[in-house]
Amino acid sequence: MAFTLDPELAAVLQALAEQGGPTPPPARDDWRTLRARGTASMRWLASLLPAYPSGFPLVKADSHKVRSADGAEILVRWYEKADSTPGSAVVYAHGGGMIAGSVDLYDSVVAGYVQATGVPFLSVDYRLAPDAATGTGPVEDVFAALTWLGGQAAELRVDPRRIAVMGDSAGGGLAAGTAILARERGVPLARQALLYPMLDDRTLTPDPRLTPYVAWTWDDNWTGWHALLGTVFGTDAVPPEAAPARVATVAGLAPAYVEVGELDIFRAEAVAYAQRLAEADVSTELHVHSGAIHEYDRLAPASRLARRAMEDRRRVISAL
């Protein structure tokens, strides 16, 4: 079967191609180059959105420190709209292939959700692999933010039963892992929202039908997962909290919203995870967007495809 790229996305990619020639891909396991390119890409993607704080005058942000399981201090940033009402909240984990990204690079993304829904967000500056954390370190950072928010619920006017965890790409995988930890440790979680999530360290074999469309490649995926997992990468010793596709059972996990593009290397693992959730009677909403590549919404935020996805996300967040 032949795939067709969404025409609005195709126009954006064509314009980018005309601005500069192709650059050679980073060598497998060169996480430093991949991080540098990812950081530059995220800065450019952020420039497509209104700048924070000037573009979001009703949204204020306060930074705090939380302590992760191993004692490390993690930066978290609380975004709240001036006219927000007490109730629900979302813990957000940014993307970046486990090796890149930051709260600062996601200021406008998170502020946009808060401005659109009135629901406050806690964005997590989890430690990056491999130099700052490996294994379950990043997911423990996100879980620490979740438990910190529960502990501050009264002060922040949040109902601890109405907290969700959300993330995109690597952050989507960390959100899914946080939901697993929440189940194991008896922490209430209202929902998990997984946007084109990075769930399975075994997604390493190229699909020639997708190859023309991918930006995050199978070699990039190898680099990101190897950076996170180190010597256990590809073995049965991989902790399921770090690679949620490996979890033995999904029964009892928080209700899920799962979204992925059909031209994304994460499509199969996202669909399989959503199917497992549904088969375990976990309330699950799945969207596979035709003609969409990885990070399609960030690449073309004004496109019909991105607007449709944002409408669904806003609906899910507002219903917490």
N, C-alpha and C positions, 0 to 999 in steps of 0.2 A: 504494500500500500504506500502511495506517495503522500507525503505531508505537504501542507501549504502554510507558509508563514503569514500571519495576520498582515494585511496590507499597510496598516498604519505603522506597525513595528518594522516592516520591510523598508518603508520610506525613511525611518529614523536611522536604521542600520546602513542604508545606502548613503545617506548624508554623512554619517561618521566615516564610512569607507573613503569617501571623496576628500575628506579633510586630511587624511594621512594614510600612508601605506601600512600593510600588515607588519607586525613585529613578531619575531620568532617566539614560540611559547617557552616558558621556563622549563628547564630540565626537571624531570621527575625527582622529587625530594628536595628541590631548591626552594624551601619555604620562605627564605628571605626575599628572593625576587618576587615570588607569588604574593607575599605580604605587601611589598612595595607597590606592585601593580594593583592589588586589591584596594589599598588605601587611596591611591590616586583615582581609581574608578569610583569609589564611594564619595570622594570629594566632588567629583564631577556630577554624580547622580544627585548629591545634595544641592548642587547649584541649580538644578532644574525645579526646585521647590522654593517657596518663599523663605527668606532667611529668618532664623530664629535669633533674637526675640522680636525683631521689628515686624516681621510678617505675621506674628501671632500675638497681638497686643493684649488679648484676654487671657493668655496662658502664662502662668508664672512657674518657675522651676526652683527647687531647693535641693542642694546636694547633701548627702549624708554618707557615713561610713558604716558598713556592716561587717561582721566577722564571720568568715567561712569556717567550714568544718576543721580545717587544719590550722586555724588561728590567723590566717591572712586577712588583712583589711581590704574590703572591696568597696569601690565607689558606687553609689546608687543615686539616681536623680529622680525626684518626685515632681511630676508635672500636674498642675491643677488649674482648671478654668475658674475665672473669677466668680462666675455664677453657678458653679457646680453644686449639686445637692448631695447630702450624705448617702452612702450606699456602697455601690460596687467599685472595683478597682482592677487594674490589669498590671501584672508584672511582665516586662518586655525584655527579650533577649535579641540583640542585633545579629545580623548576618556577618559573614566573613570567612567561611570555610574552616572555622576553628582557629585560624591563625591571624586574622585581621579584624579590623572594625573597632568601634568605640562608641561610648555614649555620645560624645561630642559630634561624631559623624552622623548620628541618628537624631540629633536635636529636632530637626524640622519634621522628620517622619513621625516621631512620637508626639510632638506638639500638634501635628495635623490631626492625629486620631483624637486627641483630647479636645481640640477646638471643635471637631465635627460631632462628637458624641457627648461631651460634657463629663465623660468618665475619666477620672484621674489615672495616670500611668506611673509606674515605677520602673525606670530603665536601668539595666544592670551592666556595669562595666566589668564583666567577668574576665578572668585572666586568660590570656591567649597561649595556645600551644605553639611550639614546644618549650620556649624559653621561660615562660611564667607559670605554666601549669600543664599537666598531662593527665591522662586517664579520666577519672571522675572529677578532677579539680574544677573545670568550668561548670559542670552541672551542679556541683555542690555550691558554687558561688551563686547560681541562680536560685537554688533552693534556699540558701541563706537569706536572700532578698525576700523570698516569699514568706519565710518565718518571721523575719524582721517586720514586714508589713503587718502580719497578723498580730504581732506584739504591740505595734503602734496603732492598731485599728481604732481605738477610742479617740486618741489624740488627732488622728487624721480623718476621723468621721467615716470610717469604713466598716462595713459589716464583714467579718472574717469568713462568713459563709458565701460571700458573693465576690470572691477574688478569683480571677482567671490568670492563666499564664499563656503567653503568646510570643511568637518569634518567627523570623523569616530565615530560610536557608539553614546555615549552621544553628542560628538561634531557634529555628523551628525544631531541630533535633534536640537542642537543650531544653526547650519547652516540654517536649515529649518525655525526655528523661526526668525532668522535674516532676511531671505528673506521676511517673513511676515511683519516685522517691516519696512523693506526697502520699500515695497509696500505702507504701511500705511502712511509713512512719506515722500514719494516722493524722495527717494534716489535711483539713478540708480544702477542696479545690472545686470551684464552680464549673470551670471549663478549661480546655486546652485548645488554643487556636494555632494551627500549624500551617504556615505559609511556605509552599515549596520546600518542605523540610528535608534536611540531611540526616537520614535515619540509619543507614546501613553501610558499614565499612566494606561490604562485599560487592558494592556497585563499582566494578573496575573494568568490565569488558565492554569495549566500544560497540555501539549499535550503528552500523553504517547508514541507516535511515535517518538517524538523528545528527550524525557528524556534521553536516553542513550548517547546523543551526546553533551548536553549543558554544557558549562562552566559557562556562565552567566545565572543563573537560574531564575525562576519566583519569588522565594523568594528574590533573589538579586534585581530583578527589583522592587519588592515592597519596599525594603529598599531604593533604589536609588530615586525612585519617592517620597516616603514619606519624605525623607530627604529634597528634593527640595521643595515640595508643602505644607508640614505641614498640617494644619487643613483643607485645601480645597482639599486635596488628595481624589480622587474618587468622588468629587461632581461636580455639574454643574458650580461651581465658578472657576474651573481650567482655568487659562489664556491660550488661544491658542498659544500665543507666546512661552510659556514654554512647552506646549504639542501640537505640530503642528497638530496632527491628529484631534484635536478638532476644528480647524479653520472652520468658517461657509462656506467660499467659498475660493477656490484656484485660482479663475480667476485673471489674471493679475500678477501672480507671475513670477519670473524669470525662464527661461528655466532650465530644471533639468536633471541631470544624477543621477540615483539611482541604487545602487548595493547592493545585499544581498545574503547570502548563503541559500540554501534550508533547512539546518539543524540548522538554527538560530531562536531563539524565536522571533526575530524581522521581520521574513520573511513576515508574513501576513500583518503587519502594513505598511511595506515598499512597498509591492506590491499594497495594497489598496491606499496608498498615491499617488503612481505613476499613478495608474488608474484614480484617481480623477483629477490629473493634466492633463492627456491626454484628459479626457472627457471635460475639461474646455478649450481645445485648447491651453494648455501650451506645448510647444515643450518638449518632455520627452523621455529619453533613459533609459530603464530598463534592468538590468542584474540580473538573478537569477541563481547562480552558483551551478550546481549539485554536491552533495557530499561535500559541503563546510559548515563548522561550523563558529561560530562567530570568527572574527579576524583570519581567515584562512591564510590571506596574511602575517600577522605578525608572525604567528606560524611557517610557512614553506615558507619563502620568496623565496627560490630557486625552489619551486615546479612549475610544469607546470601551475597549476591553478592560483597561485599567479602571475606568469609571464604574463599570458594572461590578468588578471585583470589590472596589471600595464600598459600593452600596451594600454588598453582602457582609463585608467586615463590619461596617458601621451598624448594620442591623444586629449582628451577633453581639457586638460589644454593648450596644445600648440595651439589649435584653438581659444582661447579667443581673 
